[in-house]
Amino acid sequence: MRNMFILGCAALLAIGLSFGAYAGSITDVDSDGVPDNLDNCQVVANGPLLSVSGCGQFDVDQDGYGNACDADITNNGVVDLPDIGAVLGGLGGSNPLFDITCNGVVDLPDIGAVLGALGQSAGTAPFLSGLGCAGTIPCLN
């Protein structure tokens, strides 16, 4: 009887493991608790588990890229001088469009974020989004 019980448990374990192998794995490169295929900012943590910037999945301009990694304020596909000018123009204010760090105020760290991303374009780090509509407005996935 005991051997039957052990064999039964082993069979159930084997079945469970085989189903688990087909379930696939969920990737979350930035370990923020949002699976990459749903994450509007895949390489900068902006989810419920680790929100470094405090932004969460916030996307004020609805372009499919989360504020935490979206320094392309003008939405022309590249971070360039007009983006720097836009953030400088908002300096000291609280406009969430220019508040890349999501700390409630447009300040030097926001300018630093734009300067750090200067020359980068959508589809390259840090502009990596798992949303299929990323780069279009409105992207409401």
C-alpha positions as CSV (number, residue, x, y, z in Angstrom):
1,M,0.0,0.0,0.0
2,R,2.8,2.4,0.9
3,N,4.6,1.7,-2.4
4,M,1.4,2.5,-4.3
5,F,1.1,5.8,-2.5
6,I,4.7,6.7,-3.3
7,L,4.2,5.7,-7.0
8,G,1.0,7.7,-7.1
9,C,2.8,10.8,-5.7
10,A,5.7,10.4,-8.1
11,A,3.3,10.1,-11.0
12,L,1.4,13.3,-10.0
13,L,4.7,15.1,-9.6
14,A,5.9,14.0,-13.0
15,I,2.6,15.2,-14.6
16,G,2.8,18.5,-12.8
17,L,6.4,19.1,-13.9
18,S,5.5,18.3,-17.5
19,F,2.7,20.8,-17.5
20,G,5.0,23.4,-16.0
21,A,7.5,22.9,-18.8
22,Y,4.9,23.8,-21.3
23,A,3.6,26.9,-19.4
24,G,6.5,29.0,-20.6
25,S,8.4,31.5,-18.6
26,I,7.5,35.1,-18.0
27,T,10.4,37.4,-18.5
28,D,10.8,40.6,-16.5
29,V,14.3,42.0,-17.4
30,D,14.1,45.0,-14.9
31,S,12.5,42.9,-12.1
32,D,9.8,45.5,-11.5
33,G,6.9,43.1,-11.4
34,V,5.5,43.9,-14.9
35,P,6.2,41.2,-17.5
36,D,8.2,42.5,-20.4
37,N,5.4,42.0,-22.9
38,L,3.2,44.4,-20.9
39,D,5.9,46.8,-19.6
40,N,6.0,50.3,-21.1
41,C,9.6,50.6,-19.9
42,Q,11.4,47.3,-20.1
43,V,14.9,48.2,-18.9
44,V,14.1,50.8,-16.2
45,A,12.2,49.5,-13.2
46,N,8.9,51.3,-13.1
47,G,6.5,48.7,-11.7
48,P,5.0,47.7,-8.4
49,L,7.9,45.6,-7.1
50,L,10.8,48.1,-7.7
51,S,9.8,51.6,-8.8
52,V,13.2,53.3,-8.7
53,S,11.9,56.5,-10.3
54,G,8.5,56.5,-8.5
55,C,6.8,56.7,-11.9
56,G,5.1,53.4,-11.9
57,Q,3.7,52.6,-15.4
58,F,2.8,56.3,-15.8
59,D,2.9,57.5,-19.4
60,V,1.7,61.1,-19.5
61,D,1.9,61.6,-23.2
62,Q,0.4,58.2,-24.0
63,D,3.1,57.2,-26.5
64,G,3.6,53.7,-25.1
65,Y,6.9,54.6,-23.4
66,G,6.7,55.1,-19.6
67,N,7.8,58.4,-18.2
68,A,10.7,56.6,-16.4
69,C,12.5,56.0,-19.7
70,D,10.9,58.5,-22.0
71,A,13.1,61.6,-22.5
72,D,11.7,62.2,-26.0
73,I,9.4,65.0,-24.8
74,T,8.6,66.2,-28.4
75,N,7.7,62.7,-29.6
76,N,9.8,63.0,-32.7
77,G,11.5,59.6,-32.2
78,V,14.8,60.8,-30.9
79,V,16.1,62.7,-27.8
80,D,17.5,65.9,-29.1
81,L,17.9,69.7,-28.4
82,P,14.2,70.5,-28.5
83,D,13.7,68.0,-25.7
84,I,16.4,69.7,-23.6
85,G,14.7,73.0,-24.3
86,A,11.3,71.7,-23.3
87,V,12.5,70.4,-20.0
88,L,14.5,73.6,-19.3
89,G,11.3,75.6,-20.1
90,G,9.5,73.6,-17.5
91,L,12.2,73.9,-14.9
92,G,10.8,74.5,-11.4
93,G,7.3,73.6,-12.4
94,S,5.3,70.4,-11.9
95,N,4.2,69.5,-15.4
96,P,4.3,65.7,-15.5
97,L,5.3,65.8,-19.1
98,F,8.7,67.2,-18.2
99,D,9.0,65.3,-14.9
100,I,10.8,62.2,-16.1
101,T,11.9,61.3,-12.6
102,C,8.3,61.5,-11.3
103,N,9.3,63.3,-8.1
104,G,6.6,66.0,-8.5
105,V,8.9,68.8,-9.8
106,V,10.8,69.5,-12.9
107,D,14.4,69.8,-11.7
108,L,18.1,69.0,-12.4
109,P,17.6,65.2,-12.4
110,D,15.1,65.6,-15.2
111,I,17.6,67.6,-17.2
112,G,20.2,65.0,-16.4
113,A,17.8,62.2,-17.7
114,V,17.4,64.1,-21.0
115,L,21.1,64.8,-21.4
116,G,21.9,61.1,-20.6
117,A,19.5,60.0,-23.3
118,L,20.7,62.5,-25.9
119,G,20.8,61.0,-29.4
120,Q,18.9,57.9,-28.4
121,S,15.9,56.9,-30.5
122,A,12.7,54.9,-29.9
123,G,13.3,51.1,-30.1
124,T,16.7,51.4,-28.4
125,A,17.5,51.4,-24.7
126,P,16.1,53.0,-22.6
127,F,13.1,53.3,-25.0
128,L,12.1,49.7,-24.9
129,S,8.5,49.0,-24.5
130,G,6.6,45.7,-24.7
131,L,3.4,47.4,-25.9
132,G,2.6,46.8,-29.5
133,C,1.3,50.3,-29.9
134,A,4.5,52.0,-28.6
135,G,5.5,55.0,-30.6
136,T,1.9,55.9,-31.6
137,I,-0.4,58.3,-29.8
138,P,-2.6,57.3,-28.1
139,C,-1.1,54.0,-27.1
140,L,-3.7,52.8,-24.6
141,N,-2.7,49.1,-24.0
